[in-house]
Amino acid sequence: MEGLADGDTLHPVRQAWPACDVAGCGFRRPGRITAAAALLERTPHPTDAAIDAIENVRRRGTCPRIREASKKASASGG
């Protein structure tokens, strides 16, 4: 997680997660954020299916918000 910042500027995924109110505990959130950042590095504009394929993001009602945050970060250059 600490690597997803440039000085005081957070990576777009780290900005999008709270902006989209993605729920999650402090244990799972870093893995989900880094997995989403890695996906955006490989696939700058992922589909819902590509986001859903990240194994550690699936959890109850958070999938729609994770999709929204990932797409928001993608639009921000994440």
C-alpha positions as CSV (number, residue, x, y, z in Angstrom):
1,M,0.0,0.0,0.0
2,E,2.7,2.5,0.9
3,G,4.1,2.1,-2.6
4,L,0.9,3.4,-4.1
5,A,1.7,7.0,-3.5
6,D,4.0,9.6,-5.0
7,G,5.1,11.6,-2.0
8,D,1.8,13.1,-0.6
9,T,-0.1,12.2,-3.7
10,L,-2.0,9.0,-3.4
11,H,-2.4,6.5,-6.3
12,P,-5.8,7.0,-8.0
13,V,-7.0,3.6,-6.6
14,R,-6.3,4.8,-3.1
15,Q,-8.2,8.0,-3.8
16,A,-11.1,6.2,-5.4
17,W,-11.7,3.6,-2.7
18,P,-12.9,6.1,0.0
19,A,-14.5,8.3,-2.6
20,C,-16.7,5.4,-3.6
21,D,-17.3,4.3,0.0
22,V,-15.8,0.8,-0.6
23,A,-16.3,-1.0,2.7
24,G,-13.8,-3.4,4.1
25,C,-11.7,-4.2,7.1
26,G,-8.2,-3.1,7.5
27,F,-7.0,-6.6,6.9
28,R,-8.5,-7.1,3.4
29,R,-8.5,-3.6,2.1
30,P,-4.8,-3.3,1.3
31,G,-4.9,-6.5,-0.8
32,R,-7.9,-5.4,-2.7
33,I,-6.5,-2.0,-3.4
34,T,-3.1,-3.4,-4.6
35,A,-4.8,-6.0,-6.7
36,A,-7.0,-3.3,-8.3
37,A,-3.9,-1.2,-9.0
38,A,-2.1,-4.1,-10.5
39,L,-5.1,-4.8,-12.8
40,L,-5.2,-1.2,-13.9
41,E,-1.5,-1.4,-14.7
42,R,-2.1,-4.4,-16.9
43,T,-5.5,-3.3,-18.3
44,P,-6.0,0.5,-18.1
45,H,-9.8,0.3,-18.8
46,P,-11.0,-3.1,-17.4
47,T,-14.4,-4.5,-17.9
48,D,-16.7,-5.5,-15.0
49,A,-15.7,-9.1,-15.7
50,A,-12.0,-8.3,-15.4
51,I,-12.6,-6.5,-12.1
52,D,-14.7,-9.4,-10.8
53,A,-12.0,-11.8,-11.7
54,I,-9.7,-10.4,-9.0
55,E,-10.2,-13.2,-6.5
56,N,-9.8,-11.2,-3.4
57,V,-12.3,-8.5,-4.2
58,R,-15.4,-10.7,-4.0
59,R,-17.2,-10.0,-0.7
60,R,-20.9,-9.6,-0.2
61,G,-22.2,-6.2,-1.4
62,T,-18.8,-4.6,-2.1
63,C,-18.4,-5.7,-5.7
64,P,-20.4,-2.9,-7.2
65,R,-18.4,-0.3,-5.3
66,I,-15.1,-2.0,-6.1
67,R,-16.1,-1.8,-9.8
68,E,-17.1,1.8,-9.4
69,A,-13.8,2.7,-7.6
70,S,-11.7,0.8,-10.1
71,K,-13.3,2.6,-13.0
72,K,-13.0,5.9,-11.3
73,A,-9.3,5.2,-10.8
74,S,-9.0,4.1,-14.4
75,A,-10.4,7.4,-15.5
76,S,-8.0,9.2,-13.3
77,G,-5.0,7.5,-14.9
78,G,-4.6,4.7,-12.4
